[in-house]
């Protein structure tokens, strides 16, 4: 068998041409030169001068390449044009800012002049009224002095008559005239008239005037303070979906009335189901906000602010204004006015004897302040502040959530009737 294979191999070799056998046996020098060319990689880009970049270069690598490779003249020219354009834009913007700055100064001067004119008008009115009051007092003085002058004239005439009688009596004594004749010429004594005591300045009228001026001064001071707060006035409306079923809201969304028995309307997820409370329809968006609530038609109420996270279901403290960390309020109950937060309270100070007419509420988000005012005289009832909190927790006056206006009807004393109406005042028209 091996002999057959050998013979076949021998026969195969005999069939291969002699030139081919020489080529296979010993490759030539040309073969060594051509073979590497055939085995070399063909570039992906036809332009053999540019290297292949399979991934985008990082900005750091691009900066390094830019530093290493100097920019061309074309690149420098283009970069110069960009810089000059940027300089032109910057100069134009600077000029615009300078113009705005000068315009601000002019606008401020115009506003200041208008304010001066308004206060000058107020001073003019006050000056005129002051002069009118002084003229009235001067007229009263002249009339009183005229009456006194007339009485004084009568007494002087009487004094002169008494003097004459004295002279006559002395002459009679010196000449030893008849005593009967001298006695007949005697003058009857003059008694002060009761009307003389009534001749005086009208002090009662003057005291009334002083009280009126004092009241006007307080009201003016309150109105001047209130005018600053009115600059932060925002329209407030009640969200009907939050109202307890015993509360009826007017069409404008500002008036709330206690309607007695609960309605049969389906319950809303945001509705207070047990506590007779309601919350505003939108949060306080401005950094400073002020609004007022008319409470004259209520005998027991609570007015304040609350987070939207205030509980709506049940009668627990979490759903009552001022009884949790999510709400602040002042409330009138059994004739006593107090401020509440986090289930702690203090009696409100600086409130007059007269029943409250309006409650003013001012919120400053930036300073973490909440102030309740007696809007009639602008006296501060309670101030919640992150800086000054003698009773309440300080940390929770840095308001962490948007605040909503909130009101609540409270159950009055047995001798009082249920509260009937609360009104969020429309301050824009005042």
C-alpha positions as CSV (number, residue, x, y, z in Angstrom):
1,X,0.0,0.0,0.0
2,X,2.8,2.4,0.8
3,X,4.4,1.5,-2.4
4,X,1.3,2.5,-4.3
5,X,1.1,5.9,-2.5
6,X,4.7,6.6,-3.3
7,X,4.3,5.7,-6.9
8,X,1.3,8.0,-7.1
9,X,3.2,10.8,-5.6
10,X,5.9,10.2,-8.0
11,X,3.6,10.3,-10.9
12,X,2.0,13.5,-9.6
13,X,5.3,15.3,-9.4
14,X,6.0,14.2,-12.9
15,X,2.8,15.9,-14.1
16,X,3.7,19.4,-12.6
17,X,5.6,21.6,-15.0
18,X,9.2,22.2,-14.2
19,X,8.9,26.0,-14.0
20,X,6.1,25.7,-11.5
21,X,8.2,23.4,-9.3
22,X,11.0,25.9,-9.3
23,X,8.7,28.7,-8.3
24,X,7.3,26.7,-5.4
25,X,10.6,25.5,-4.4
26,X,12.4,28.9,-4.2
27,X,10.5,32.2,-4.3
28,X,12.2,35.0,-6.1
29,X,13.2,38.5,-4.9
30,X,10.3,40.0,-6.7
31,X,7.9,37.8,-4.8
32,X,9.4,39.1,-1.5
33,X,8.8,42.7,-2.7
34,X,5.2,42.3,-3.9
35,X,3.9,40.2,-1.0
36,X,4.0,42.9,1.7
37,X,2.1,45.3,-0.5
38,X,-0.7,42.8,-0.9
39,X,-0.8,42.2,2.8
40,X,-0.9,45.8,3.8
41,X,-4.2,47.5,5.0
42,X,-6.2,49.6,2.6
43,X,-6.9,53.1,4.1
44,X,-10.6,53.8,4.8
45,X,-10.3,57.3,3.3
46,X,-9.0,57.8,-0.2
47,X,-7.0,60.7,1.1
48,X,-3.9,59.0,2.5
49,X,-2.7,62.2,4.1
50,X,-5.5,62.4,6.8
51,X,-5.6,59.9,9.6
52,X,-8.7,58.0,10.6
53,X,-10.4,59.2,13.9
54,X,-12.9,56.5,14.9
55,X,-14.3,58.5,17.9
56,X,-14.9,62.2,18.4
57,X,-12.1,64.0,20.2
58,X,-12.8,65.2,23.7
59,X,-12.7,69.0,24.4
60,X,-9.6,68.6,26.5
61,X,-7.8,66.8,23.6
62,X,-9.0,69.5,21.1
63,X,-7.6,72.2,23.4
64,X,-4.3,70.4,23.5
65,X,-4.2,70.0,19.7
66,X,-5.1,73.7,19.3
67,X,-2.2,74.6,21.6
68,X,0.2,72.4,19.8
69,X,-0.9,73.3,16.3
70,X,-0.7,77.0,15.6
71,X,-3.8,78.4,13.9
72,X,-3.8,79.3,10.3
73,X,-4.2,82.8,8.9
74,X,-7.8,82.1,7.9
75,X,-8.6,80.9,11.4
76,X,-7.0,83.9,13.0
77,X,-8.9,86.3,10.7
78,X,-12.2,84.5,11.4
79,X,-11.5,84.6,15.2
80,X,-10.7,88.4,15.0
81,X,-14.0,89.0,13.2
82,X,-15.9,87.1,16.0
83,X,-14.1,89.1,18.7
84,X,-14.8,92.4,17.0
85,X,-18.5,91.5,16.7
86,X,-18.6,90.4,20.3
87,X,-17.0,93.8,21.3
88,X,-19.6,95.7,19.3
89,X,-22.4,93.7,21.0
90,X,-20.9,94.3,24.5
91,X,-20.5,98.0,23.9
92,X,-24.1,98.3,22.7
93,X,-25.3,96.4,25.7
94,X,-23.3,98.6,28.1
95,X,-24.7,101.7,26.5
96,X,-28.2,100.2,26.9
97,X,-27.5,99.5,30.6
98,X,-26.2,103.1,31.1
99,X,-29.3,104.5,29.4
100,X,-31.5,102.4,31.6
101,X,-29.6,103.6,34.6
102,X,-30.1,107.2,33.7
103,X,-33.8,106.5,32.9
104,X,-34.1,105.0,36.3
105,X,-32.8,108.1,37.9
106,X,-35.2,110.3,35.9
107,X,-38.2,108.0,36.6
108,X,-37.3,108.0,40.3
109,X,-37.2,111.8,40.4
110,X,-40.5,112.0,38.6
111,X,-42.0,109.7,41.2
112,X,-40.5,111.6,44.1
113,X,-41.9,114.8,42.7
114,X,-45.3,113.3,42.4
115,X,-45.1,112.0,46.0
116,X,-44.0,115.5,47.1
117,X,-47.0,117.0,45.4
118,X,-49.4,114.6,47.0
119,X,-47.9,115.2,50.5
120,X,-47.8,119.0,49.8
121,X,-51.5,118.8,48.9
122,X,-52.1,116.9,52.2
123,X,-50.1,119.6,54.1
124,X,-52.0,122.3,52.3
125,X,-55.3,120.7,53.4
126,X,-54.0,120.3,57.0
127,X,-52.8,123.9,57.0
128,X,-56.1,125.3,55.7
129,X,-58.0,123.2,58.3
130,X,-55.5,124.3,61.0
131,X,-56.1,128.0,60.1
132,X,-59.9,127.4,60.1
133,X,-59.7,126.0,63.6
134,X,-57.5,128.8,64.8
135,X,-59.9,131.4,63.2
136,X,-62.8,129.7,65.0
137,X,-61.0,129.9,68.3
138,X,-60.1,133.5,67.6
139,X,-63.7,134.3,66.8
140,X,-64.8,132.7,70.1
141,X,-62.2,134.8,71.9
142,X,-63.4,138.0,70.3
143,X,-67.0,137.4,71.1
144,X,-66.2,136.5,74.7
145,X,-64.0,139.6,75.1
146,X,-66.8,141.8,73.6
147,X,-69.3,140.5,76.1
148,X,-66.7,140.9,78.9
149,X,-66.0,144.5,77.7
150,X,-69.7,145.4,77.9
151,X,-69.9,144.0,81.5
152,X,-66.6,145.8,82.4
153,X,-68.0,149.0,81.0
154,X,-71.1,148.7,83.2
155,X,-69.0,148.1,86.2
156,X,-66.8,151.1,85.4
157,X,-69.9,153.3,85.2
158,X,-71.0,152.0,88.5
159,X,-67.5,152.7,89.9
160,X,-67.6,156.2,88.6
161,X,-71.0,156.7,90.2
162,X,-69.8,155.4,93.5
163,X,-66.8,157.8,93.3
164,X,-69.1,160.7,92.7
165,X,-71.3,159.7,95.7
166,X,-68.2,159.5,97.8
167,X,-67.2,163.0,96.8
168,X,-70.7,164.3,97.5
169,X,-70.7,162.6,100.9
170,X,-67.3,164.0,101.8
171,X,-68.4,167.6,100.8
172,X,-71.6,167.1,102.9
173,X,-69.6,166.2,105.9
174,X,-67.3,169.1,105.5
175,X,-70.1,171.7,105.1
176,X,-72.3,170.0,107.7
177,X,-75.1,169.6,105.3
178,X,-78.3,167.9,106.2
179,X,-77.7,164.2,106.8
180,X,-81.0,163.4,105.3
181,X,-80.1,164.9,102.0
182,X,-76.8,163.1,101.9
183,X,-78.6,159.9,102.6
184,X,-81.0,160.4,99.8
185,X,-78.2,160.7,97.4
186,X,-76.6,157.4,98.5
187,X,-76.1,154.8,95.7
188,X,-77.5,151.4,96.1
189,X,-74.9,148.6,95.9
190,X,-74.5,146.7,92.6
191,X,-74.4,142.9,92.7
192,X,-72.7,140.8,90.0
193,X,-75.1,139.4,87.4
194,X,-75.3,135.7,87.2
195,X,-74.8,135.9,83.4
196,X,-71.3,137.1,84.0
197,X,-70.2,133.7,85.1
198,X,-71.3,132.3,81.8
199,X,-69.0,134.7,79.9
200,X,-66.0,132.5,79.1
201,X,-64.4,130.5,76.3
202,X,-66.3,127.5,75.1
203,X,-64.1,124.9,76.7
204,X,-66.5,122.1,76.1
205,X,-66.4,122.8,72.4
206,X,-62.6,123.1,72.5
207,X,-62.3,119.7,74.3
208,X,-64.5,118.1,71.7
209,X,-62.3,119.6,69.0
210,X,-59.2,118.2,70.6
211,X,-60.8,114.7,70.8
212,X,-61.8,114.9,67.2
213,X,-58.4,116.0,66.1
214,X,-56.8,113.2,68.1
215,X,-59.1,110.7,66.5
216,X,-58.4,112.1,63.0
217,X,-54.7,112.0,63.8
218,X,-54.9,108.3,64.8
219,X,-57.0,107.5,61.8
220,X,-54.6,109.3,59.5
221,X,-51.6,107.6,61.0
222,X,-53.4,104.2,60.6
223,X,-54.3,105.0,57.0
224,X,-50.8,106.1,56.2
225,X,-49.5,102.8,57.6
226,X,-52.3,100.9,55.8
227,X,-51.5,102.5,52.5
228,X,-48.1,100.8,52.5
229,X,-49.7,97.4,53.1
230,X,-52.3,98.0,50.4
231,X,-49.4,98.1,47.9
232,X,-49.1,94.4,48.6
233,X,-52.8,93.7,48.4
234,X,-53.8,90.7,46.4
235,X,-57.3,89.6,45.5
236,X,-58.3,86.5,47.6
237,X,-61.0,84.0,46.8
238,X,-62.3,80.9,48.6
239,X,-62.0,77.4,47.0
240,X,-65.5,76.0,47.1
241,X,-64.1,72.5,47.0
242,X,-62.5,73.0,50.4
243,X,-65.6,74.4,52.1
244,X,-67.4,72.4,54.7
245,X,-70.9,71.4,53.6
246,X,-72.3,73.9,56.1
247,X,-70.6,76.9,54.4
248,X,-72.1,78.7,51.4
249,X,-69.9,80.8,49.2
250,X,-71.1,83.8,47.2
251,X,-70.6,83.9,43.4
252,X,-67.6,86.2,43.7
253,X,-65.9,83.7,46.0
254,X,-65.2,86.2,48.8
255,X,-68.3,85.9,51.0
256,X,-68.9,82.9,53.3
257,X,-72.1,82.2,55.2
258,X,-72.9,79.6,57.7
259,X,-75.9,77.8,56.3
260,X,-76.8,75.5,59.1
261,X,-77.5,71.8,58.4
262,X,-75.2,70.0,56.0
263,X,-76.1,69.7,52.4
264,X,-76.5,66.4,50.7
265,X,-73.9,67.2,48.0
266,X,-71.2,64.5,47.4
267,X,-68.0,65.0,49.4
268,X,-64.9,66.3,47.6
269,X,-61.5,65.0,48.5
270,X,-60.3,68.5,49.4
271,X,-63.4,69.3,51.5
272,X,-63.3,69.7,55.3
273,X,-65.9,67.1,56.3
274,X,-66.1,67.9,60.1
275,X,-64.5,71.2,60.8
276,X,-66.4,74.3,59.5
277,X,-63.4,75.6,57.6
278,X,-62.4,76.8,54.1
279,X,-59.2,77.6,52.3
280,X,-58.3,80.0,49.5
281,X,-58.3,79.0,45.9
282,X,-54.7,79.9,45.2
283,X,-51.5,80.3,47.3
284,X,-49.8,83.6,48.1
285,X,-47.6,84.1,45.1
286,X,-45.9,87.4,45.9
287,X,-43.0,87.7,48.4
288,X,-45.3,90.0,50.4
289,X,-49.1,89.8,50.5
290,X,-51.8,91.6,52.4
291,X,-55.6,91.0,52.7
292,X,-58.4,91.8,55.0
293,X,-61.4,89.9,56.3
294,X,-64.6,91.6,57.4
295,X,-65.7,89.9,60.6
296,X,-68.4,92.3,61.8
297,X,-71.2,89.8,61.1
298,X,-69.6,87.0,63.1
299,X,-69.6,86.3,66.9
300,X,-67.0,83.5,66.8
301,X,-64.5,83.0,64.0
302,X,-60.8,82.2,63.1
303,X,-58.8,83.9,60.4
304,X,-55.3,82.9,59.4
305,X,-53.1,81.1,56.9
306,X,-52.4,77.4,56.3
307,X,-50.4,75.0,54.2
308,X,-52.1,72.9,51.6
309,X,-51.1,69.9,53.6
310,X,-53.5,70.8,56.4
311,X,-55.7,67.8,57.1
312,X,-59.3,68.0,55.7
313,X,-60.9,65.0,57.3
314,X,-62.0,64.4,60.9
315,X,-62.1,66.6,64.0
316,X,-58.5,66.1,65.1
317,X,-56.2,69.0,65.7
318,X,-54.6,68.4,62.3
319,X,-57.7,69.8,60.6
320,X,-58.2,72.9,62.9
321,X,-56.6,76.3,62.3
322,X,-53.8,77.0,64.7
323,X,-53.8,73.6,66.4
324,X,-51.0,72.2,64.3
325,X,-47.7,73.2,62.7
326,X,-49.4,73.7,59.3
327,X,-51.5,76.7,60.2
328,X,-51.5,80.1,62.0
329,X,-54.5,82.1,63.1
330,X,-56.2,84.6,65.4
331,X,-59.6,83.7,66.7
332,X,-62.5,85.2,68.6
333,X,-64.2,82.8,71.0
334,X,-66.5,83.7,73.9
335,X,-65.5,87.4,73.4
336,X,-61.7,86.7,73.9
337,X,-59.3,87.3,71.1
338,X,-56.2,85.0,70.9
339,X,-53.5,83.9,68.5
340,X,-52.8,80.2,67.8
341,X,-50.0,78.1,66.3
342,X,-49.0,74.5,66.9
343,X,-51.8,74.1,69.5
344,X,-50.4,77.0,71.7
345,X,-51.9,80.4,72.1
346,X,-51.4,83.9,73.5
347,X,-53.9,86.6,74.2
348,X,-53.8,89.3,71.5
349,X,-52.6,92.7,72.8
350,X,-53.3,96.2,71.6
351,X,-56.9,95.6,70.7
352,X,-59.5,98.1,71.7
353,X,-62.7,97.6,73.6
354,X,-64.9,97.9,70.5
355,X,-65.7,94.7,68.5
356,X,-63.3,94.1,65.7
357,X,-64.6,95.2,62.2
358,X,-61.8,93.9,60.0
359,X,-58.8,91.7,60.4
360,X,-55.7,92.5,58.3
361,X,-53.3,89.7,57.5
362,X,-49.8,90.5,56.1
363,X,-47.3,87.8,55.1
364,X,-43.6,88.3,54.2
365,X,-42.1,85.1,52.9
366,X,-38.5,86.4,52.8
367,X,-38.4,87.5,56.4
368,X,-40.6,84.7,57.6
369,X,-43.1,87.1,59.1
370,X,-46.9,86.9,59.6
371,X,-48.7,89.9,61.2
372,X,-52.3,90.2,62.2
373,X,-53.7,93.8,62.4
374,X,-56.9,95.4,63.6
375,X,-57.5,97.0,60.2
376,X,-59.6,99.8,61.7
377,X,-56.7,101.4,63.6
378,X,-53.8,99.2,62.3
379,X,-52.8,98.1,65.7
380,X,-50.8,94.9,65.8
381,X,-52.8,92.0,67.3
382,X,-50.1,89.4,66.9
383,X,-46.8,89.1,65.1
384,X,-45.3,85.7,64.2
385,X,-41.7,86.0,63.3
386,X,-38.7,83.7,62.8
387,X,-36.6,86.2,64.8
388,X,-38.9,87.1,67.7
389,X,-41.1,84.3,68.9
390,X,-41.4,84.3,72.7
391,X,-44.0,81.5,72.7
392,X,-44.2,79.8,69.4
393,X,-41.6,77.5,67.7
394,X,-39.1,79.6,65.7
395,X,-38.1,76.9,63.1
396,X,-41.6,76.7,61.7
397,X,-41.9,80.4,60.8
398,X,-39.5,79.9,57.9
399,X,-42.4,79.0,55.7
400,X,-41.5,75.8,54.0
401,X,-44.6,75.5,51.8
402,X,-46.9,77.9,50.0
403,X,-49.4,79.6,52.3
404,X,-53.2,79.8,51.6
405,X,-55.7,82.2,53.3
406,X,-58.0,80.3,55.6
407,X,-61.1,81.0,57.7
408,X,-63.2,79.0,60.1
409,X,-66.6,79.4,61.8
410,X,-66.4,78.6,65.5
411,X,-69.2,77.5,67.7
412,X,-70.2,80.5,69.9
413,X,-71.2,80.7,73.5
414,X,-74.7,79.4,74.4
415,X,-75.9,82.9,74.9
416,X,-74.8,83.9,71.4
417,X,-76.2,83.0,68.0
418,X,-74.2,81.1,65.4
419,X,-72.0,83.3,63.2
420,X,-73.6,84.1,59.9
421,X,-71.1,85.8,57.5
422,X,-67.4,86.5,56.8
423,X,-66.2,88.5,53.8
424,X,-62.8,88.7,52.2
425,X,-62.5,92.4,51.4
426,X,-61.9,93.7,47.9
427,X,-59.1,96.1,48.5
428,X,-58.3,97.1,45.0
429,X,-61.2,99.6,44.9
430,X,-60.3,101.2,48.3
